[in-house]
Amino acid sequence: TDIAEFFAGKSVFLTGITGFLGKVLLEKMLRSCPDIGNIFVLIREKKGQKGRDRLKQILNEVLFERVQKVSPEALSKVQVVPGDLLQPELGMSNSDRERVTREVSVVIHGAASVRFDEPLRFSVRSNIAATKMILDLCHEMKNLKVYVHVSTAYCNCNEKEIREQVYPTHMKPANLMNIAEWMDDSLLEAITPKLIKDRPNTYTYTKAVAEQLVQEASSTLPVAIIRPSIITGAWKEPLEGWVDNYNGPTGLLIALGKGVLKTVYTDLQMAADLIPVDMVSNNVLAAAWYRGSGRSQKLLVYNVTSGADNPLTWQEFMTYTWEIPYNYPSNIILRYPQPRCTHSKLLHRLRMFFQHYLPAQTFDVALRAVGRKPMLSRLYDKVKNNMDLFEYFTTTEWYFHNDNVRALYNEMSPKDKEEFNFDVKTLDWKEYLFNYCMGIRKYLLKEELDTLPEAQRHLTKLYIVSKAGNVLLMLGAWRFIKAVAFDPVDVVYNVGSYFQEFVDTL
């Protein structure tokens, strides 16, 4: 194919290899670009584990089984470059830097801090300063054909209509990096809200500022920017439904399926702009081919999203995934899954209190009484924090223009469209979400289908316990009414019916 031919004989420098998208990108290049040169991957030492050991562990994952079977020799093309995005000059040795700048033709920068609640200093270092060091490295490369920068569709979430262009920020990257270096923690934390303004977190803000750096470099470097929306499990490649992290909708589906989460604050009519990870990967490689082969001489931004061409609402998301926890339950379920969605903040908080906080406190008191360590309150605190961070994206809607994405796809040959497909119109959401949920069960929770009979028996027991609990709750309410009311029958009709309605909504 044209894309495979573009990568033939060219060496690639790839960051973010230990992340979700990075793994899929690496696997795709090894499998679909058989004549590719070396792939240099920047990996830092973590918890005493060297970069080479971390790479070996990654290449032994199920994700790379197809490559190992079809062309195991391709794995030798992956070369570890020990380094760290947070260190000066990326923490690379002089010899590694010399080799990379001499051999590399394509740079794909996919590493970033994706946590929404990171302190501004860390986000600036990992998302802005690291990007500058990557761009500095690119300027030293003798044979650079293209630099592809992976950003996020939400870097300009302060806008409701987002076009494929770099939006100006009120502070220049150099000034922000300078402030983040010298200012003390307390002062930096105090001014963070004023800096990020109407963006919800430091992640989206620093990704927007990083795009400014890329735009500035575009006058001297061939660059492209990829902006994916909410990245979810694999659609087709290399394994249907494959996922390796708990971020975003994945964590939501797990929490709902295990009965941990009983209430979701969302506007069901709004778009859930999900995009499968393999579509993002294919778009990255196609953009590298298009810009790197000289078909365009300007900076192109790609909003890799689904809402414009194949919209999915949160209502449809919940509907398509609703029955899966009952038909394919997890092996470990805390409570019977009965989630409810609401756009009422008050009702959501009431449900949180009665169905999360109160049961958790009661359970932990019982644990303390028998001499065991409390655990449920801490679990629900973590769930609440994660959902609070994510709810901005389930209660806000944007329109993402994707003209450049469409134009890029139309420029591809029929073979490339088949091998590097990212046409979201061809995606069936119901089928995809089923495979996504099954992928979560298999690849993330490590639960095979032969465990289903026992899991379903456990789910039935939890259903009985749930219904028995509702009966006891109503009996308790009846006895309370009889104890304080003159006419229990009247109270039942006037108060009891309202109480039942309230319980049903919970």
C-alpha positions in Angstrom: 0.0 0.0 0.0 1.0 3.6 -0.3 1.3 4.1 3.4 3.3 0.9 3.9 5.6 2.1 1.0 6.1 5.5 2.7 7.3 3.8 5.8 9.6 1.3 4.0 13.2 1.9 4.9 12.3 4.7 7.2 13.1 4.7 10.9 10.6 6.0 13.4 11.0 7.7 16.8 7.9 6.9 19.0 7.0 8.2 22.5 4.2 6.9 24.6 4.9 3.3 23.9 3.8 2.1 27.3 0.4 3.8 26.9 -2.8 2.5 25.3 -2.4 4.3 21.9 1.3 3.8 21.8 1.1 0.0 22.0 -1.5 -0.1 19.2 0.6 2.2 17.0 3.7 0.0 17.5 1.8 -3.2 16.7 0.2 -1.7 13.6 3.5 -0.5 12.2 5.2 -3.8 12.7 2.3 -5.7 11.2 1.2 -3.5 8.3 4.5 -1.9 7.4 6.7 -4.9 7.0 9.6 -3.1 5.4 9.8 -0.3 8.0 13.2 0.6 9.4 14.0 0.6 13.1 11.4 1.9 15.5 13.1 3.8 18.3 10.9 3.9 21.5 11.6 6.2 24.3 11.1 4.4 27.6 12.0 5.5 31.1 13.0 3.3 34.0 10.1 2.7 36.4 10.2 1.2 39.8 13.6 -0.2 39.2 12.5 -1.9 35.9 14.8 -0.9 33.0 13.4 0.3 29.7 14.4 -2.9 27.9 12.6 -5.0 30.5 9.5 -2.9 30.1 9.6 -3.3 26.4 10.0 -7.1 26.6 7.0 -7.2 28.9 5.0 -5.1 26.4 5.9 -7.3 23.4 4.9 -10.4 25.3 1.3 -9.0 25.7 -1.5 -10.7 23.9 -1.7 -7.6 21.6 1.5 -8.7 19.8 0.6 -12.3 19.3 -0.2 -11.8 15.6 3.1 -10.2 14.9 4.9 -12.9 16.9 3.3 -15.6 14.8 3.4 -14.0 11.3 6.7 -12.1 11.5 8.6 -12.5 14.7 11.8 -11.1 13.2 10.0 -7.7 13.0 10.2 -7.4 16.8 14.0 -7.0 16.5 13.3 -3.6 14.8 12.1 -2.1 18.0 15.0 -0.4 19.7 14.8 1.0 23.2 16.1 4.5 23.9 16.4 4.9 27.6 15.1 8.4 28.5 12.5 10.4 30.4 10.3 13.2 29.1 10.7 15.1 32.4 14.5 15.2 32.2 16.7 17.7 30.3 17.2 16.7 26.7 14.7 13.8 27.3 17.3 12.0 29.5 18.9 10.6 26.4 22.6 9.7 26.2 24.7 11.5 23.6 25.2 8.3 21.6 21.5 7.6 21.5 20.7 11.1 20.5 23.3 11.1 17.7 21.9 7.8 16.3 18.3 9.0 16.5 19.0 12.3 14.8 21.0 10.5 12.1 18.6 7.7 11.3 15.0 8.8 12.1 12.7 10.1 9.4 9.3 10.0 11.2 8.6 11.2 14.7 5.3 10.4 16.5 4.9 12.0 19.9 2.1 10.3 21.7 3.3 10.5 25.3 1.5 12.8 27.7 0.2 13.1 31.2 -3.5 12.1 30.8 -4.6 12.6 34.4 -7.1 15.4 34.7 -6.2 16.3 38.2 -2.4 16.7 37.9 -0.9 19.8 39.4 -0.1 22.5 36.8 3.7 22.2 37.2 3.7 18.5 36.3 1.3 19.0 33.4 3.4 21.8 32.0 6.5 19.7 32.2 5.0 16.5 30.7 2.8 18.1 28.1 4.5 21.4 27.1 8.2 21.2 28.0 8.4 17.6 26.8 6.9 18.7 23.4 9.5 21.5 23.1 12.3 19.0 23.7 10.9 16.6 21.1 10.7 19.5 18.6 14.3 20.5 19.4 15.3 16.9 18.7 13.4 17.1 15.4 15.3 20.2 14.4 18.6 18.2 14.7 17.3 15.4 12.4 19.0 15.3 9.1 16.3 13.3 7.3 13.1 14.3 9.0 10.0 13.8 6.8 7.2 14.4 9.3 6.5 15.1 13.0 3.1 13.9 14.2 1.8 15.4 17.4 -0.9 13.6 19.3 -3.1 16.1 21.1 -6.7 15.9 22.2 -10.0 17.0 20.7 -10.8 18.6 24.1 -7.8 21.0 24.3 -10.2 23.7 23.2 -13.2 22.5 25.2 -13.9 26.1 26.1 -15.3 26.4 22.6 -18.5 24.8 21.6 -17.7 24.5 17.9 -14.1 23.3 17.3 -12.5 23.6 13.9 -9.4 21.9 12.7 -7.1 24.7 13.5 -4.7 25.8 16.3 -6.5 28.2 18.7 -4.5 30.9 20.4 -4.0 30.8 24.1 -3.7 33.8 26.3 -0.2 32.8 27.5 2.8 32.0 25.4 4.4 28.5 26.0 7.8 30.0 27.0 6.2 32.2 29.7 4.1 29.4 31.1 7.1 27.0 31.3 9.1 29.8 33.0 6.4 30.3 35.6 6.0 26.6 36.2 9.7 26.3 37.0 10.3 29.2 39.4 7.0 29.7 41.2 6.4 27.8 44.5 3.7 25.2 44.8 1.2 27.2 46.9 1.3 30.2 44.6 1.2 28.2 41.4 -1.8 26.3 42.8 -3.5 29.6 43.7 -3.2 31.0 40.2 -4.0 27.8 38.3 -7.8 28.6 38.0 -6.9 32.0 36.5 -4.5 30.4 34.0 -6.8 27.6 32.8 -9.8 30.0 33.0 -12.9 28.2 31.5 -11.2 24.9 30.9 -12.0 22.1 33.4 -8.5 20.9 34.2 -4.7 21.3 33.6 -4.7 18.5 31.1 -6.8 20.2 28.4 -5.1 23.6 29.1 -1.5 22.4 28.7 -2.4 20.3 25.6 -3.7 23.5 24.0 -0.6 25.4 24.9 1.6 22.6 23.5 -0.2 23.0 20.2 1.1 26.5 20.1 4.6 25.1 20.1 3.9 22.8 17.3 2.3 25.6 15.2 5.4 27.8 15.8 7.6 24.9 14.7 5.5 24.3 11.5 7.4 27.1 9.7 10.6 25.0 9.7 9.3 21.5 10.3 6.8 19.3 8.5 4.2 18.7 11.1 0.7 17.3 11.7 -1.6 17.4 14.7 -3.9 14.5 15.6 -6.8 15.3 18.0 -8.7 12.2 19.2 -11.8 12.5 21.3 -12.5 9.8 24.0 -10.3 6.9 23.0 -11.9 3.5 23.6 -11.2 -0.2 23.0 -10.1 -1.6 19.6 -12.8 -1.9 16.9 -11.1 -4.5 14.7 -7.3 -4.5 15.2 -5.4 -6.2 16.4 -8.1 -7.8 18.6 -11.7 -6.8 18.8 -12.4 -5.0 22.0 -8.9 -5.0 23.3 -8.2 -2.5 26.1 -5.6 -2.2 28.8 -6.6 0.7 31.0 -9.5 1.9 33.2 -9.7 5.4 31.8 -13.0 7.1 30.8 -15.9 4.9 29.6 -13.9 1.7 30.4 -13.9 2.5 34.1 -17.5 3.6 34.0 -18.6 0.3 32.4 -16.7 -1.7 35.0 -18.1 0.3 37.9 -21.6 -0.1 36.6 -21.2 -3.8 35.8 -19.8 -4.6 39.2 -22.6 -2.7 41.0 -20.1 -0.3 42.5 -21.7 2.7 40.7 -25.4 3.2 41.1 -25.8 6.7 39.7 -24.4 8.6 36.7 -24.6 12.3 36.3 -25.1 12.9 32.6 -27.3 14.4 29.9 -28.4 11.4 28.0 -29.3 13.4 24.9 -25.8 14.7 24.4 -23.2 13.1 22.2 -20.8 10.5 23.6 -17.9 11.2 21.2 -16.1 7.9 21.4 -13.4 6.8 19.0 -11.8 3.3 18.9 -8.1 3.2 19.5 -7.3 1.4 16.2 -9.1 4.2 14.2 -6.9 6.7 15.9 -3.8 4.7 15.2 -4.7 4.4 11.5 -5.4 8.1 11.3 -2.0 8.9 12.8 -0.1 6.7 10.3 -2.2 8.1 7.3 -1.4 11.7 8.4 2.3 10.8 8.6 2.2 9.4 5.1 0.2 12.4 3.7 2.4 15.2 5.2 5.6 13.2 5.0 5.3 12.4 1.3 4.9 16.1 0.5 1.2 15.9 -0.5 0.7 18.9 1.7 3.1 21.7 2.6 1.1 23.2 5.5 0.3 22.3 9.1 -2.8 20.1 9.1 -4.9 19.5 12.2 -7.2 16.4 12.3 -10.1 16.2 14.7 -10.4 12.4 15.0 -13.9 12.2 16.4 -17.2 10.4 15.7 -19.9 12.9 16.4 -20.0 14.6 13.0 -20.2 11.4 10.9 -21.7 8.7 13.2 -23.1 10.3 16.3 -23.7 8.3 19.4 -25.7 9.7 22.4 -25.1 8.8 26.0 -28.7 7.4 25.9 -27.6 5.0 23.1 -24.4 4.2 24.9 -26.4 3.1 28.0 -29.0 1.3 26.0 -26.5 -0.7 24.0 -24.5 -1.7 27.1 -27.5 -2.1 29.5 -28.0 -5.8 29.3 -24.4 -6.9 29.0 -23.7 -7.0 32.8 -26.7 -9.3 33.2 -26.0 -11.6 30.3 -22.2 -11.6 30.8 -21.6 -10.7 34.4 -18.2 -10.2 36.0 -16.8 -12.9 38.3 -16.5 -10.3 41.1 -19.6 -8.2 41.7 -20.1 -6.0 44.8 -23.8 -5.3 44.5 -26.5 -6.1 42.0 -26.1 -3.7 39.1 -29.0 -1.3 38.9 -27.6 2.0 37.5 -29.6 5.1 37.1 -28.8 8.2 35.0 -29.9 11.7 35.7 -29.2 15.3 34.7 -30.4 16.6 38.1 -27.4 17.4 40.3 -29.7 17.3 43.4 -31.1 13.8 42.6 -27.6 12.6 41.7 -26.3 13.8 45.1 -29.2 12.1 46.9 -28.5 8.9 45.2 -24.9 9.1 46.0 -25.7 9.5 49.6 -28.3 6.8 49.9 -26.7 4.2 47.5 -23.0 4.9 47.9 -22.1 6.8 51.1 -24.6 5.3 53.5 -24.1 1.6 52.5 -20.3 2.1 52.5 -20.3 3.6 56.0 -22.6 0.8 57.3 -20.5 -1.9 55.7 -17.2 -0.4 57.1 -18.7 -0.2 60.6 -19.5 -3.9 60.4 -16.0 -4.6 59.3 -14.5 -2.6 62.2 -16.8 -4.5 64.6 -15.3 -7.8 63.6 -11.7 -6.4 63.7 -11.2 -6.0 59.9 -9.9 -3.0 58.0 -12.6 -0.8 56.5 -12.5 -0.6 52.7 -15.8 0.4 51.0 -15.7 4.1 52.0 -12.3 4.5 50.5 -13.4 2.7 47.3 -16.4 5.0 46.9 -14.3 8.1 47.5 -12.1 7.0 44.7 -15.1 6.3 42.4 -16.6 9.7 43.3 -13.4 11.5 42.5 -13.0 9.8 39.1 -16.7 10.4 38.2 -16.4 14.1 39.2 -13.5 14.5 36.8 -15.3 12.7 34.0 -18.7 14.2 34.4 -17.7 17.4 32.6 -17.4 15.3 29.4 -20.8 13.6 30.0 -22.7 16.8 30.5 -21.2 19.0 27.8 -21.5 18.7 24.1 -19.3 20.0 21.3 -19.4 20.0 17.5 -16.1 18.9 16.0 -15.4 19.7 12.4 -13.5 16.9 10.6 -13.1 18.2 7.1 -9.3 17.3 7.1 -10.0 13.8 8.3 -12.5 13.2 5.5 -10.2 14.7 2.9 -7.3 12.5 4.1 -9.4 9.4 3.9 -10.6 10.3 0.4 -6.9 10.7 -0.7 -6.1 7.1 0.3 -6.0 4.2 -2.2 -8.6 1.5 -1.9 -6.0 -0.8 -0.4 -5.0 1.7 2.2 -8.6 2.4 3.1 -8.9 -1.3 3.8 -5.7 -1.7 5.7 -5.7 1.6 7.5 -9.4 2.2 7.9 -10.6 5.1 10.1 -13.9 5.8 8.4 -16.2 6.1 11.4 -19.3 5.8 9.2 -18.5 2.1 8.8 -18.7 1.5 12.6 -21.9 -0.2 14.0 -22.1 1.2 17.5 -24.3 -1.6 19.0 -21.9 -4.3 17.7 -18.8 -2.4 18.7 -20.0 -1.6 22.2 -20.8 -5.3 22.7 -17.3 -6.3 21.6 -15.8 -3.5 23.7 -17.6 -4.8 26.9 -16.5 -8.3 26.1 -13.0 -7.1 25.6 -13.0 -5.4 29.0 -14.1 -8.7 30.5 -11.5 -10.8 28.7 -8.4 -8.5 28.4 -8.7 -6.2 31.3 -10.5 -8.2 34.0 -8.9 -11.5 32.7 -12.3 -13.3 32.9 -12.8 -16.0 30.3 -16.3 -17.2 29.0 -16.0 -20.5 30.8 -16.4 -18.6 34.1 -19.9 -17.4 33.1 -22.0 -20.1 34.8 -20.6 -19.4 38.2 -20.7 -15.6 37.7 -24.4 -15.9 36.7 -25.2 -17.9 39.8 -23.5 -15.2 41.9 -25.5 -12.5 40.1 -28.8 -14.4 40.9 -27.9 -14.4 44.6 -27.2 -10.7 44.5 -30.6 -10.1 42.8 -32.4 -12.0 45.6 -30.5 -10.0 48.2 -31.3 -6.8 46.5 -35.0 -7.5 46.3 -35.1 -8.8 49.9 -33.4 -5.5 50.9 -36.2 -3.5 49.2 -38.9 -5.5 51.0 -37.2 -5.0 54.3 -36.9 -1.3 53.6 -40.6 -1.0 52.8 -41.6 -3.0 55.9 -39.5 -0.7 58.0 -41.2 2.3 56.5 -44.6 0.7 57.2 -43.8 0.1 60.8 -42.5 3.7 61.2 -45.7 5.1 59.7 -47.8 3.0 62.0 -45.9 4.2 65.0 -46.3 7.9 64.3 -49.4 8.3 62.3 -53.1 8.3 63.4 -54.3 6.7 60.3 -51.8 4.4 58.6 -53.9 3.8 55.6 -54.1 7.5 54.8 -50.4 7.9 55.3 -49.7 5.0 53.0 -51.7 6.5 50.2 -50.3 10.0 50.8 -46.8 9.4 52.0 -45.9 5.8 51.3 -46.6 6.1 47.6 -44.3 9.1 47.4 -41.6 7.1 49.3 -41.9 4.2 47.0 -41.6 6.5 44.0 -38.5 8.0 45.5 -37.0 4.5 46.2 -37.7 3.5 42.6 -35.9 6.5 41.2 -32.9 5.6 43.3 
